Amino acid sequence: MARVDITDRARKVIDTLREQHGPLIFHQSGGCCDGSSPMCFPEGELYLDDDNDVLLGEVHGCPFYMSKFQYEYWQHTHLTLDVTEGRGASFSAEIPLGLRFVIDSRLLVAEDD
């Protein structure tokens, strides 16, 4: 079952960011700044570990993680990665482009299995 999907707009932004930074990862945090916004980092720039992070899947060739703490709240949801105009308050790679990644969510249903 795919836990996370992606829009075509977000795919295009990822392609642009890959040209600049190489391989990328996403992390849906529950921390400060933009709260629970998805953040994009060049691979290797964010410390991840099995004790604190859950791999939800992959979006457009990028691993998508969530903190275990956040996962406790979101485990029954399906996520769709999208992008919108505006500068978020995070360290995510798309911010200098005047864009920010966002998540649309819905509850998982039986058809998702």
Rosetta constraint file for C-alpha pairs under 8 A:
AtomPair CA 1 CA 112 HARMONIC 6.11 0.50
AtomPair CA 1 CA 113 HARMONIC 5.41 0.50
AtomPair CA 2 CA 57 HARMONIC 6.91 0.50
AtomPair CA 2 CA 78 HARMONIC 7.97 0.50
AtomPair CA 2 CA 112 HARMONIC 7.55 0.50
AtomPair CA 3 CA 56 HARMONIC 6.12 0.50
AtomPair CA 3 CA 57 HARMONIC 6.57 0.50
AtomPair CA 3 CA 77 HARMONIC 7.56 0.50
AtomPair CA 3 CA 78 HARMONIC 5.13 0.50
AtomPair CA 3 CA 79 HARMONIC 6.28 0.50
AtomPair CA 4 CA 56 HARMONIC 6.98 0.50
AtomPair CA 4 CA 57 HARMONIC 6.55 0.50
AtomPair CA 4 CA 58 HARMONIC 7.35 0.50
AtomPair CA 4 CA 59 HARMONIC 7.07 0.50
AtomPair CA 4 CA 78 HARMONIC 5.89 0.50
AtomPair CA 4 CA 79 HARMONIC 4.57 0.50
AtomPair CA 4 CA 80 HARMONIC 5.47 0.50
AtomPair CA 4 CA 81 HARMONIC 7.20 0.50
AtomPair CA 5 CA 59 HARMONIC 6.33 0.50
AtomPair CA 5 CA 79 HARMONIC 6.25 0.50
AtomPair CA 5 CA 80 HARMONIC 4.54 0.50
AtomPair CA 5 CA 81 HARMONIC 6.11 0.50
AtomPair CA 6 CA 10 HARMONIC 6.40 0.50
AtomPair CA 6 CA 11 HARMONIC 6.94 0.50
AtomPair CA 6 CA 59 HARMONIC 6.22 0.50
AtomPair CA 6 CA 60 HARMONIC 7.45 0.50
AtomPair CA 6 CA 80 HARMONIC 5.16 0.50
AtomPair CA 6 CA 81 HARMONIC 4.58 0.50
AtomPair CA 6 CA 82 HARMONIC 6.19 0.50
AtomPair CA 7 CA 11 HARMONIC 6.41 0.50
AtomPair CA 7 CA 80 HARMONIC 7.10 0.50
AtomPair CA 7 CA 81 HARMONIC 6.34 0.50
AtomPair CA 7 CA 82 HARMONIC 5.47 0.50
AtomPair CA 8 CA 12 HARMONIC 6.43 0.50
AtomPair CA 9 CA 13 HARMONIC 6.59 0.50
AtomPair CA 9 CA 82 HARMONIC 6.72 0.50
AtomPair CA 9 CA 83 HARMONIC 6.52 0.50
AtomPair CA 10 CA 14 HARMONIC 6.22 0.50
AtomPair CA 10 CA 81 HARMONIC 6.74 0.50
AtomPair CA 10 CA 82 HARMONIC 5.08 0.50
AtomPair CA 10 CA 83 HARMONIC 5.35 0.50
AtomPair CA 10 CA 101 HARMONIC 7.43 0.50
AtomPair CA 11 CA 15 HARMONIC 6.26 0.50
AtomPair CA 11 CA 60 HARMONIC 6.41 0.50
AtomPair CA 12 CA 16 HARMONIC 6.43 0.50
AtomPair CA 13 CA 17 HARMONIC 6.19 0.50
AtomPair CA 13 CA 83 HARMONIC 7.94 0.50
AtomPair CA 13 CA 94 HARMONIC 7.58 0.50
AtomPair CA 14 CA 18 HARMONIC 6.01 0.50
AtomPair CA 14 CA 60 HARMONIC 7.73 0.50
AtomPair CA 15 CA 19 HARMONIC 6.47 0.50
AtomPair CA 16 CA 20 HARMONIC 6.74 0.50
AtomPair CA 17 CA 21 HARMONIC 5.90 0.50
AtomPair CA 17 CA 22 HARMONIC 7.44 0.50
AtomPair CA 17 CA 93 HARMONIC 7.20 0.50
AtomPair CA 17 CA 94 HARMONIC 7.07 0.50
AtomPair CA 18 CA 22 HARMONIC 4.50 0.50
AtomPair CA 18 CA 23 HARMONIC 5.98 0.50
AtomPair CA 18 CA 24 HARMONIC 6.80 0.50
AtomPair CA 21 CA 42 HARMONIC 5.86 0.50
AtomPair CA 22 CA 42 HARMONIC 6.66 0.50
AtomPair CA 22 CA 43 HARMONIC 7.73 0.50
AtomPair CA 23 CA 42 HARMONIC 5.93 0.50
AtomPair CA 23 CA 43 HARMONIC 5.49 0.50
AtomPair CA 23 CA 62 HARMONIC 7.37 0.50
AtomPair CA 24 CA 40 HARMONIC 6.69 0.50
AtomPair CA 24 CA 41 HARMONIC 5.59 0.50
AtomPair CA 24 CA 42 HARMONIC 4.43 0.50
AtomPair CA 24 CA 43 HARMONIC 4.78 0.50
AtomPair CA 24 CA 62 HARMONIC 5.69 0.50
AtomPair CA 24 CA 63 HARMONIC 7.66 0.50
AtomPair CA 25 CA 40 HARMONIC 5.72 0.50
AtomPair CA 25 CA 41 HARMONIC 5.44 0.50
AtomPair CA 25 CA 42 HARMONIC 6.28 0.50
AtomPair CA 25 CA 43 HARMONIC 5.58 0.50
AtomPair CA 25 CA 62 HARMONIC 5.14 0.50
AtomPair CA 25 CA 63 HARMONIC 5.17 0.50
AtomPair CA 25 CA 64 HARMONIC 6.17 0.50
AtomPair CA 25 CA 65 HARMONIC 7.86 0.50
AtomPair CA 26 CA 38 HARMONIC 6.47 0.50
AtomPair CA 26 CA 39 HARMONIC 5.47 0.50
AtomPair CA 26 CA 40 HARMONIC 4.54 0.50
AtomPair CA 26 CA 41 HARMONIC 6.39 0.50
AtomPair CA 26 CA 62 HARMONIC 6.84 0.50
AtomPair CA 26 CA 63 HARMONIC 6.19 0.50
AtomPair CA 26 CA 64 HARMONIC 4.63 0.50
AtomPair CA 26 CA 65 HARMONIC 6.02 0.50
AtomPair CA 27 CA 38 HARMONIC 5.63 0.50
AtomPair CA 27 CA 39 HARMONIC 5.27 0.50
AtomPair CA 27 CA 40 HARMONIC 6.58 0.50
AtomPair CA 27 CA 64 HARMONIC 5.80 0.50
AtomPair CA 27 CA 65 HARMONIC 4.62 0.50
AtomPair CA 27 CA 66 HARMONIC 5.40 0.50
AtomPair CA 27 CA 67 HARMONIC 7.60 0.50
AtomPair CA 28 CA 36 HARMONIC 6.10 0.50
AtomPair CA 28 CA 37 HARMONIC 6.04 0.50
AtomPair CA 28 CA 38 HARMONIC 4.33 0.50
AtomPair CA 28 CA 39 HARMONIC 6.24 0.50
AtomPair CA 28 CA 64 HARMONIC 7.62 0.50
AtomPair CA 28 CA 65 HARMONIC 6.16 0.50
AtomPair CA 28 CA 66 HARMONIC 4.62 0.50
AtomPair CA 28 CA 67 HARMONIC 6.77 0.50
AtomPair CA 28 CA 70 HARMONIC 7.89 0.50
AtomPair CA 29 CA 35 HARMONIC 7.15 0.50
AtomPair CA 29 CA 36 HARMONIC 5.19 0.50
AtomPair CA 29 CA 37 HARMONIC 6.69 0.50
AtomPair CA 29 CA 38 HARMONIC 6.66 0.50
AtomPair CA 29 CA 39 HARMONIC 7.53 0.50
AtomPair CA 29 CA 66 HARMONIC 5.98 0.50
AtomPair CA 29 CA 67 HARMONIC 5.76 0.50
AtomPair CA 29 CA 70 HARMONIC 6.79 0.50
AtomPair CA 30 CA 35 HARMONIC 5.56 0.50
AtomPair CA 30 CA 36 HARMONIC 4.57 0.50
AtomPair CA 30 CA 37 HARMONIC 7.78 0.50
AtomPair CA 30 CA 67 HARMONIC 7.14 0.50
AtomPair CA 30 CA 69 HARMONIC 7.61 0.50
AtomPair CA 30 CA 70 HARMONIC 5.73 0.50
AtomPair CA 31 CA 35 HARMONIC 5.24 0.50
AtomPair CA 31 CA 36 HARMONIC 6.54 0.50
AtomPair CA 33 CA 89 HARMONIC 5.16 0.50
AtomPair CA 33 CA 90 HARMONIC 5.43 0.50
AtomPair CA 34 CA 88 HARMONIC 6.40 0.50
AtomPair CA 34 CA 89 HARMONIC 5.35 0.50
AtomPair CA 34 CA 90 HARMONIC 5.85 0.50
AtomPair CA 37 CA 101 HARMONIC 7.10 0.50
AtomPair CA 37 CA 102 HARMONIC 5.88 0.50
AtomPair CA 37 CA 103 HARMONIC 6.85 0.50
AtomPair CA 38 CA 81 HARMONIC 7.87 0.50
AtomPair CA 38 CA 101 HARMONIC 6.06 0.50
AtomPair CA 38 CA 102 HARMONIC 6.14 0.50
AtomPair CA 38 CA 103 HARMONIC 6.83 0.50
AtomPair CA 39 CA 90 HARMONIC 7.50 0.50
AtomPair CA 39 CA 91 HARMONIC 7.34 0.50
AtomPair CA 39 CA 92 HARMONIC 4.77 0.50
AtomPair CA 39 CA 93 HARMONIC 7.49 0.50
AtomPair CA 39 CA 101 HARMONIC 7.03 0.50
AtomPair CA 40 CA 92 HARMONIC 4.87 0.50
AtomPair CA 40 CA 93 HARMONIC 5.44 0.50
AtomPair CA 40 CA 94 HARMONIC 7.21 0.50
AtomPair CA 41 CA 45 HARMONIC 6.28 0.50
AtomPair CA 41 CA 46 HARMONIC 6.96 0.50
AtomPair CA 41 CA 92 HARMONIC 6.07 0.50
AtomPair CA 41 CA 93 HARMONIC 5.72 0.50
AtomPair CA 42 CA 93 HARMONIC 7.57 0.50
AtomPair CA 48 CA 52 HARMONIC 7.28 0.50
AtomPair CA 48 CA 53 HARMONIC 6.28 0.50
AtomPair CA 49 CA 53 HARMONIC 5.80 0.50
AtomPair CA 50 CA 54 HARMONIC 6.86 0.50
AtomPair CA 51 CA 68 HARMONIC 7.86 0.50
AtomPair CA 52 CA 67 HARMONIC 5.73 0.50
AtomPair CA 52 CA 68 HARMONIC 5.31 0.50
AtomPair CA 52 CA 69 HARMONIC 7.59 0.50
AtomPair CA 53 CA 65 HARMONIC 6.33 0.50
AtomPair CA 53 CA 66 HARMONIC 5.57 0.50
AtomPair CA 53 CA 67 HARMONIC 4.33 0.50
AtomPair CA 53 CA 68 HARMONIC 5.10 0.50
AtomPair CA 54 CA 65 HARMONIC 5.41 0.50
AtomPair CA 54 CA 66 HARMONIC 5.25 0.50
AtomPair CA 54 CA 67 HARMONIC 6.07 0.50
AtomPair CA 54 CA 68 HARMONIC 5.89 0.50
AtomPair CA 54 CA 71 HARMONIC 7.45 0.50
AtomPair CA 55 CA 63 HARMONIC 7.08 0.50
AtomPair CA 55 CA 64 HARMONIC 5.96 0.50
AtomPair CA 55 CA 65 HARMONIC 4.42 0.50
AtomPair CA 55 CA 66 HARMONIC 6.56 0.50
AtomPair CA 56 CA 63 HARMONIC 7.84 0.50
AtomPair CA 56 CA 64 HARMONIC 5.72 0.50
AtomPair CA 56 CA 65 HARMONIC 5.59 0.50
AtomPair CA 56 CA 66 HARMONIC 6.95 0.50
AtomPair CA 57 CA 63 HARMONIC 6.00 0.50
AtomPair CA 57 CA 64 HARMONIC 5.46 0.50
AtomPair CA 57 CA 65 HARMONIC 7.38 0.50
AtomPair CA 58 CA 62 HARMONIC 5.23 0.50
AtomPair CA 58 CA 63 HARMONIC 4.40 0.50
AtomPair CA 58 CA 64 HARMONIC 5.34 0.50
AtomPair CA 59 CA 63 HARMONIC 6.49 0.50
AtomPair CA 59 CA 64 HARMONIC 6.67 0.50
AtomPair CA 66 CA 70 HARMONIC 6.54 0.50
AtomPair CA 66 CA 71 HARMONIC 6.23 0.50
AtomPair CA 67 CA 71 HARMONIC 6.12 0.50
AtomPair CA 68 CA 72 HARMONIC 6.41 0.50
AtomPair CA 69 CA 73 HARMONIC 7.50 0.50
AtomPair CA 70 CA 74 HARMONIC 6.33 0.50
AtomPair CA 71 CA 75 HARMONIC 5.19 0.50
AtomPair CA 76 CA 107 HARMONIC 5.78 0.50
AtomPair CA 76 CA 108 HARMONIC 5.58 0.50
AtomPair CA 77 CA 105 HARMONIC 6.20 0.50
AtomPair CA 77 CA 106 HARMONIC 5.37 0.50
AtomPair CA 77 CA 107 HARMONIC 4.28 0.50
AtomPair CA 77 CA 108 HARMONIC 5.00 0.50
AtomPair CA 78 CA 105 HARMONIC 5.58 0.50
AtomPair CA 78 CA 106 HARMONIC 5.39 0.50
AtomPair CA 78 CA 107 HARMONIC 5.98 0.50
AtomPair CA 78 CA 108 HARMONIC 5.53 0.50
AtomPair CA 79 CA 103 HARMONIC 6.24 0.50
AtomPair CA 79 CA 104 HARMONIC 5.80 0.50
AtomPair CA 79 CA 105 HARMONIC 4.58 0.50
AtomPair CA 79 CA 106 HARMONIC 6.78 0.50
AtomPair CA 80 CA 103 HARMONIC 5.57 0.50
AtomPair CA 80 CA 104 HARMONIC 5.13 0.50
AtomPair CA 80 CA 105 HARMONIC 6.27 0.50
AtomPair CA 81 CA 101 HARMONIC 6.82 0.50
AtomPair CA 81 CA 102 HARMONIC 6.01 0.50
AtomPair CA 81 CA 103 HARMONIC 4.92 0.50
AtomPair CA 81 CA 104 HARMONIC 6.66 0.50
AtomPair CA 82 CA 101 HARMONIC 5.67 0.50
AtomPair CA 82 CA 102 HARMONIC 5.24 0.50
AtomPair CA 82 CA 103 HARMONIC 6.02 0.50
AtomPair CA 82 CA 104 HARMONIC 7.29 0.50
AtomPair CA 83 CA 99 HARMONIC 6.72 0.50
AtomPair CA 83 CA 100 HARMONIC 5.55 0.50
AtomPair CA 83 CA 101 HARMONIC 4.24 0.50
AtomPair CA 83 CA 102 HARMONIC 5.51 0.50
AtomPair CA 84 CA 99 HARMONIC 5.70 0.50
AtomPair CA 84 CA 100 HARMONIC 5.60 0.50
AtomPair CA 84 CA 101 HARMONIC 6.40 0.50
AtomPair CA 84 CA 102 HARMONIC 6.97 0.50
AtomPair CA 85 CA 98 HARMONIC 6.17 0.50
AtomPair CA 85 CA 99 HARMONIC 4.49 0.50
AtomPair CA 85 CA 100 HARMONIC 6.39 0.50
AtomPair CA 86 CA 98 HARMONIC 5.33 0.50
AtomPair CA 86 CA 99 HARMONIC 4.98 0.50
AtomPair CA 86 CA 100 HARMONIC 6.28 0.50
AtomPair CA 87 CA 95 HARMONIC 5.55 0.50
AtomPair CA 87 CA 96 HARMONIC 7.66 0.50
AtomPair CA 87 CA 98 HARMONIC 5.17 0.50
AtomPair CA 87 CA 99 HARMONIC 5.58 0.50
AtomPair CA 87 CA 100 HARMONIC 6.09 0.50
AtomPair CA 88 CA 95 HARMONIC 6.38 0.50
AtomPair CA 88 CA 99 HARMONIC 7.47 0.50
AtomPair CA 88 CA 100 HARMONIC 5.80 0.50
AtomPair CA 90 CA 95 HARMONIC 7.54 0.50
AtomPair CA 91 CA 95 HARMONIC 7.25 0.50
AtomPair CA 92 CA 100 HARMONIC 7.79 0.50
AtomPair CA 94 CA 98 HARMONIC 7.19 0.50
AtomPair CA 94 CA 99 HARMONIC 5.82 0.50
AtomPair CA 94 CA 100 HARMONIC 5.88 0.50
AtomPair CA 94 CA 101 HARMONIC 7.47 0.50
AtomPair CA 95 CA 99 HARMONIC 5.42 0.50
AtomPair CA 95 CA 100 HARMONIC 5.77 0.50
AtomPair CA 108 CA 112 HARMONIC 6.35 0.50
AtomPair CA 109 CA 113 HARMONIC 7.77 0.50
